[in-house]
Every structure is written in C-alpha cells, then in structure tokens.
C-alpha cells in the first residue's frame, strides 16, 4: 500500500526546485560579498544567510527525499556566473528582478515569513543597486545618450539622403560628415555643459575667507542668521542655528569651529549627477556618439549600395538600439525586453520619417 504520508510527486519536484534556487541565490550573494567590503559585504552575507534559512525549510519538507543535487533556475545560474566574473551593479539589478519574481506569495507550502523575506530582499537589493546606479548614472546617461544620438541621427541622415537617389559615394561622405559633425558637437556641448555646471557649483561654495571674520561677529546683532535665512531656514531656526555656531568656540585658540557653517552653507549636490571633468566628458561623449554613428555608415564603407545598404544599416542600428535598451532596462530594474523594444521603435521611427521625406523629395533609391 502507498504511504499515506507521502506527498504528491508534483510537490516533491517543486520543493526540490525551490531548494536548488535558494542554494543558487545564496551562492550569488556570497560571490557578490566576496567582491565587497564593509557594510555592503555584511548585508550581502546576511542575505545569503536568509536564503540558507529558506533552504532549510525545503530540506525539512523533503526529508530523505532531497535527492541528487540540482541546478537552480537558468536566470539564477546566469546571475551566479555574472557575480563571479563581474560583481557589478548589473548583477544587483538582475538580482532585484529575481527577488521580485518570488513565487512564495501564492505557495501554500512556503511560510508567510518566507514570502515577506523575499519582498524585503527585493528592497535590500534595490538599495544596494541604487548605490551603484548613483555612482554610474552620470557616465551611463552620457554613454546611452551619446550612442543613441549617434545611431538615430546618422541613420536618419543616411536613409534620408539614400532615399533621394544620390550616388553611393555621396551617401558615404554625408554619413562620415554627419559622424564627425555630430561627435564634435556632442563633445563640445558636453564640455561646455560640465564646465558650466562646475562653475555654478563653485559659485555656490562658501568663501573660505569667511572663516577669519566669524570670531569678530557681534553676537547681539548675529548677522550669521542672514546666511541661514538665505539658504531657506525660517527666521527662528536661523537664529537658533547661528547662535549654536557662534557658541562653538575653541577654548585653546579662541577661534570658532566653523565646520558646521561650511557644512550648512555648502550646496546640496545631487548624487545622481556625476560631474566629472569637462575634458573627460567631452572625450567620452565624442567617442560614444562616433561609435553609434559609425554603424549606419558601415555598409557603404564595405561597398554596399542601394536598398541592400539601407536595409543592412537599419538592421545594424536596430540591433544596437535593442542592446542599449536592454541594458537600460537591466540597470533600471525594469523589463529589458520592453525597454529594448521601446528604444527600437523610437529610433527606427525617427529614421523612417527622414527616409519617407527623402523618397518624397528625391527621384528613386540608388
């Protein structure tokens, strides 16, 4: 007779799959922790320990039916590979999506605490990934913007000119001119933008010479309150804060400790803005734009012409747009496919408009 305590085979298979996934996820967090230090390392190891508790739950349900070791889900194994090779924000972004897809909410064999853990893990990983996104976002924004601008603008230029029926050499040189003009324009614009931003921030930085006069301020008049009121404090808060600063006197030297003044007066810098240097931003923007703008020109560089060259250029750019869109999706924690398709539709749609205009004003496709 069959054992009445024997769970259904489908349940056993599901529990084994969950066990393998928990083991794989714990390994991912340990691999990531091996590339971190300090607080981030401790957080990642704590996540691995939590996955170990979930693993113990499934082992207890399986008992002696654990069976041979199994591999985790493909996405978890890919995460593990990326964690061992890179350990980057991309892996954390993927881990965030993996935690968000936890099946425990609707599984009667998973405890409510386990389901809650997975929700919390998503937020923990989101927080860790956010640190990397903040460090990366300025450079990443410039890279994505530069590559996509080069891809779309030069494809639109090449398709528009190609649709008019001009000779292939004209299309080629127009594409190269568009590449250089756009890359130089992007580089110059990024240089001016970054320099201007740095100058604006420097203009908002407190003058160090102010330190030498603080000890001579009239405490009764308390002119320092005007500084804090100018920064947005209410008159009452400014009064209290200014008196606290003026009372912070170093007894040994008779000088004021103005560190609090400098900290309060310093402008708040958005962590998502990686300022960098003007020259570095210009070179980066030039290179990213040029790399994107080169793809639409490649078919003509290799001697292709007519409709074949146009189709190949559109396909190359389309693949690049899909890739950049997927990367944006991964980093943002969103669905990569949706972001990739959005990038593709917008890019090819813009280029398609110029192609239609070229057909309208031209004679025939060369």
Helices and strands as residue ranges (DSSP letters): H 9-33, H 38-62, G 63-65, H 74-85, H 89-100, G 104-106, H 112-162, H 168-203, G 208-216, H 224-230, H 235-247, H 259-265, H 278-301, H 306-332, H 336-361
